[in-house]
Amino acid sequence: METERVSPRYSDIDLWEPGDILDALIEGQMAAVAAVRPALPAIECAAEAMQARLSGDGRLIYVGAGTSGRLAVQDGAELIPTFNWPQDRLLLLMAGGKEALLQSAEGAEDEIDQAARLVRQHRIGAADVVIAVAASGTTPFTVSCMREAKRRGAFAIGIANNRSTPLLMEADCPIWLDTGPEPIAGSTRMKAGTAQRVALNLLSTLLMIRLGRVHEGLMVDVQAINAKLIGRSENILRRLSGRSEDEVREALQSAGGNVKKAMLILHGCTAEKAGALLEQAGGRLRTALRLAGSSSAAASEILTVDAEAASAVPDKVEDS
């Protein structure tokens, strides 16, 4: 277990000068980020598989215990305000429950039966994707959740920092982060945790881009739930449309705060038509705008043909 191994390099770290300790720690953090690069092909593969399932009604499920679980929960929770990921399609399974998010519950990671019960209780199945995270790759709660979810047909992604461990060996898509031993042996909140955070961020962000929740580098599915995010929605729409502040606010109001719908409204669609086009486009604004343009062009062509046909009809000759 590389994450548990004592590195000779750090064996007398407690005797070092504070500046030397910090230099070693930041060096470890940089190495942790670099350790994610070799895993990029696996992250890309995972995102593609996730997209196939989550384009429908499948749920995104994060599983973990301890530090790994808290990092997983954080990544999942941030998808709601950032990308407007539906609350009912996000499930966060943390060993020890909500209390373990605020305080240590180390014993909870051994609850194998509870893990399997949670999977059955939430009816995890073939439409769902499970992201299981554990630095050791052997955490009983996390491995048990993944096994049961996979048995029920879910697609399983395993993220771990130790090679050839159950979480990686049994996952449909394993993501190994080779961070090596920690400056403080076994303290996986350090290098292992940093690499996990980066990998989770990359994976979920790539997924959301692939699902059409980003347009021209902007979070067009942002959930405007406070003044800051309302202002961000207005700024995004002004940037994309080039319209005035008043026009943007009126469009957003008509669209119920939905940036994508507002953009289509500014292109001449009704709110109902905008919703229908987005549904037809699978939520992708670029495609919906193209469809809106095609519809407008087709309507214009029909009007032109009708006008030409009308002009070709001779005037009625009155009876003498």
C-alpha positions in Angstrom: 0.0 0.0 0.0 1.9 3.0 -1.3 -0.3 5.4 0.6 0.6 3.8 3.9 4.3 3.3 3.2 6.8 5.4 5.2 9.1 7.3 2.9 12.7 7.7 4.1 12.7 11.1 2.6 10.3 12.4 5.2 11.4 10.3 8.2 12.7 13.3 10.1 10.3 15.9 8.8 9.4 16.9 12.3 13.0 18.1 12.8 13.1 20.3 9.7 12.8 24.1 9.6 9.2 25.3 8.9 10.2 26.7 5.5 11.7 23.3 4.5 8.6 21.5 5.6 6.4 23.8 3.6 8.7 23.4 0.5 8.4 19.6 0.8 4.6 19.8 1.3 4.0 22.0 -1.7 6.3 19.8 -3.8 4.1 16.9 -2.8 1.0 18.8 -3.9 2.5 19.6 -7.3 3.4 15.9 -7.7 -0.1 14.9 -6.8 -1.6 17.1 -9.6 1.0 15.8 -12.0 -0.1 12.2 -11.1 -3.5 12.9 -12.6 -2.1 13.4 -16.2 -1.3 9.7 -16.8 -4.9 8.9 -15.8 -6.4 11.3 -18.4 -7.2 8.5 -21.0 -9.1 6.7 -18.3 -11.0 9.8 -17.2 -11.9 10.5 -20.9 -13.2 6.9 -21.3 -15.2 7.2 -18.1 -16.8 10.5 -19.2 -17.9 9.0 -22.5 -19.5 6.0 -20.8 -21.2 8.3 -18.3 -22.6 10.5 -21.1 -24.2 7.5 -22.8 -26.2 6.7 -19.6 -26.8 10.1 -18.2 -28.2 11.5 -21.5 -31.3 9.7 -20.4 -32.8 9.7 -16.9 -30.0 7.9 -15.1 -28.6 9.2 -11.8 -25.1 10.2 -10.9 -24.0 8.5 -7.7 -20.9 9.3 -5.6 -19.7 6.9 -3.0 -17.0 7.2 -0.4 -15.8 7.2 3.2 -13.6 9.6 5.2 -11.6 12.2 3.2 -12.3 10.5 -0.1 -16.1 10.5 0.7 -16.1 14.2 1.6 -14.2 15.1 -1.6 -16.7 13.0 -3.6 -19.7 14.6 -1.9 -18.2 18.1 -2.5 -17.8 17.4 -6.2 -21.3 16.1 -6.6 -23.0 18.9 -4.6 -21.3 21.6 -6.7 -22.9 20.2 -9.9 -26.3 21.6 -8.9 -25.6 25.3 -8.7 -22.9 25.3 -11.4 -24.6 23.2 -14.1 -28.2 22.9 -12.8 -27.8 19.1 -12.5 -31.2 17.8 -11.2 -31.3 17.2 -7.5 -33.3 14.0 -8.0 -30.6 12.6 -10.3 -27.8 13.0 -7.8 -27.2 10.6 -5.0 -24.4 11.0 -2.4 -23.6 7.9 -0.4 -21.3 8.7 2.5 -20.2 6.2 5.1 -21.6 7.4 8.4 -24.2 9.6 6.7 -24.5 13.4 6.8 -22.8 13.6 10.3 -19.6 12.2 8.8 -19.3 15.2 6.5 -18.6 17.4 9.6 -16.8 15.0 11.9 -14.8 11.9 11.6 -16.7 8.6 11.6 -13.9 6.2 10.8 -15.7 3.1 12.0 -18.5 3.6 9.4 -16.2 2.6 6.6 -16.3 -1.0 7.7 -20.1 -1.2 7.5 -20.4 -3.6 4.5 -24.0 -4.6 5.1 -25.2 -1.0 5.4 -23.5 -0.2 2.1 -25.4 -2.9 0.3 -28.6 -1.9 2.0 -28.2 1.7 0.8 -27.8 0.6 -2.8 -30.9 -1.6 -2.6 -32.9 1.1 -0.8 -32.2 3.7 -3.4 -33.0 1.2 -6.2 -29.7 1.8 -8.0 -29.8 0.1 -11.4 -28.8 -0.1 -15.0 -29.5 3.5 -15.9 -27.2 4.8 -13.1 -23.5 5.6 -12.9 -21.5 5.1 -9.7 -18.3 6.9 -8.9 -16.6 5.1 -6.0 -13.6 6.9 -4.4 -11.1 5.4 -1.9 -7.4 6.2 -1.6 -6.6 2.7 -0.4 -8.8 1.1 -3.0 -9.9 -1.4 -0.3 -12.4 0.6 1.9 -15.1 -2.0 2.8 -18.1 0.4 2.6 -17.0 1.9 -0.7 -16.1 -1.5 -2.3 -19.3 -3.0 -1.1 -21.4 -0.2 -2.5 -19.7 -0.5 -5.9 -20.1 -4.2 -6.0 -23.8 -4.2 -5.2 -24.5 -1.4 -7.6 -22.5 -3.1 -10.4 -24.4 -6.4 -9.6 -27.6 -4.5 -10.2 -26.4 -3.2 -13.6 -25.0 0.2 -12.8 -21.9 1.4 -14.5 -19.0 1.6 -12.0 -16.1 4.0 -11.9 -13.4 3.4 -9.3 -10.9 6.0 -8.3 -8.0 4.9 -6.0 -4.4 5.7 -5.2 -3.1 2.1 -4.8 -2.7 -0.2 -7.8 -4.4 -3.6 -8.3 -6.8 -3.0 -5.4 -10.4 -4.3 -5.4 -11.9 -0.9 -6.2 -9.8 -0.7 -9.4 -9.9 -4.4 -10.3 -13.7 -4.7 -10.1 -14.7 -1.3 -11.6 -16.0 -1.0 -15.2 -13.6 1.9 -15.6 -10.7 2.1 -13.1 -8.8 5.4 -12.6 -5.5 4.9 -10.8 -3.8 8.0 -9.3 -0.2 7.1 -8.6 0.6 9.6 -5.8 3.0 7.3 -3.9 3.7 7.6 -0.2 2.5 10.7 1.8 4.9 13.1 3.6 3.0 12.0 6.7 2.5 8.2 6.1 -1.1 7.3 5.7 -2.4 10.9 5.7 -4.3 10.6 2.4 -5.9 14.0 2.9 -2.7 15.3 1.4 -1.3 14.0 -1.9 -3.9 11.3 -2.5 -6.8 13.7 -1.6 -5.4 16.5 -3.9 -5.2 14.1 -6.8 -8.7 12.8 -6.2 -10.1 16.3 -6.1 -8.4 17.1 -9.4 -9.6 13.9 -11.1 -13.2 14.3 -9.8 -13.2 17.9 -11.0 -11.9 17.0 -14.5 -14.3 14.0 -14.8 -17.5 15.9 -13.8 -16.6 19.0 -15.8 -15.9 17.0 -18.9 -19.2 15.2 -18.5 -21.2 18.4 -18.1 -19.6 19.9 -21.2 -20.4 16.7 -23.1 -24.0 16.9 -21.9 -24.4 20.4 -23.4 -24.3 22.3 -20.1 -21.5 24.6 -21.2 -21.7 26.9 -24.3 -18.8 29.0 -25.5 -17.0 28.4 -22.2 -20.0 29.8 -20.2 -22.1 27.9 -17.6 -25.4 28.5 -19.5 -27.2 26.1 -17.1 -26.2 28.1 -14.0 -29.0 28.0 -11.4 -29.7 31.6 -10.5 -30.6 31.2 -6.8 -29.0 34.4 -5.4 -28.1 37.9 -6.5 -24.6 37.0 -7.6 -25.9 34.2 -9.8 -28.7 36.3 -11.2 -26.1 38.9 -12.2 -24.0 36.1 -13.7 -26.9 34.9 -15.8 -27.5 38.4 -17.1 -23.8 38.8 -18.0 -23.7 35.5 -19.8 -26.8 36.4 -21.8 -25.5 39.9 -22.7 -22.2 38.4 -23.8 -23.8 35.7 -26.0 -26.6 37.9 -27.5 -25.1 41.4 -27.6 -28.5 42.7 -26.4 -29.2 45.5 -23.9 -29.6 45.0 -20.2 -33.3 45.6 -20.4 -33.8 43.1 -23.2 -31.8 40.5 -21.4 -33.7 40.9 -18.2 -37.0 40.8 -20.0 -36.0 37.6 -21.8 -34.8 36.0 -18.6 -38.0 36.8 -16.9 -40.0 35.3 -19.7 -37.8 32.2 -19.6 -38.1 31.8 -15.8 -34.4 32.5 -15.3 -33.3 29.9 -17.8 -30.4 31.3 -19.8 -30.7 28.9 -22.7 -34.4 29.6 -23.1 -33.8 33.3 -22.8 -31.2 33.2 -25.6 -33.7 31.5 -27.9 -36.4 34.0 -26.9 -34.0 36.8 -28.0 -33.8 35.0 -31.3 -37.5 35.3 -31.8 -38.8 32.2 -30.2 -41.7 32.0 -27.7 -40.9 30.5 -24.3 -42.8 27.3 -25.3 -41.0 27.1 -28.6 -37.7 27.6 -26.9 -38.4 24.7 -24.5 -39.4 22.4 -27.3 -36.3 23.3 -29.3 -34.0 22.6 -26.3 -35.7 19.3 -25.7 -35.3 18.4 -29.4 -31.6 19.4 -29.2 -30.9 17.3 -26.1 -30.3 20.5 -24.1 -27.5 21.8 -26.3 -27.9 25.5 -27.0 -25.8 25.5 -30.1 -28.0 22.9 -31.7 -31.2 24.6 -30.6 -30.1 27.9 -32.1 -29.3 26.1 -35.3 -32.8 24.5 -35.3 -34.4 27.9 -34.5 -32.5 29.4 -37.5 -33.6 26.6 -39.7 -37.2 27.0 -38.6 -37.1 30.8 -39.3 -35.5 30.2 -42.7 -38.1 27.6 -43.6 -40.9 29.9 -42.5 -39.5 32.8 -44.5 -39.2 30.6 -47.6 -42.8 29.5 -47.2 -44.0 33.1 -47.0 -41.9 34.1 -50.0 -43.4 31.2 -52.1 -46.9 32.1 -51.0 -46.3 35.7 -51.9 -45.0 34.8 -55.4 -48.0 32.4 -55.9 -50.4 35.2 -55.0 -48.8 37.7 -57.4 -49.1 35.1 -60.2 -52.9 34.8 -59.9 -54.7 37.1 -62.4 -57.2 39.7 -61.2 -60.8 38.6 -61.3 -62.6 39.8 -64.4 -66.0 41.3 -63.5 -69.0 40.2 -65.6 -70.1 42.9 -68.0 
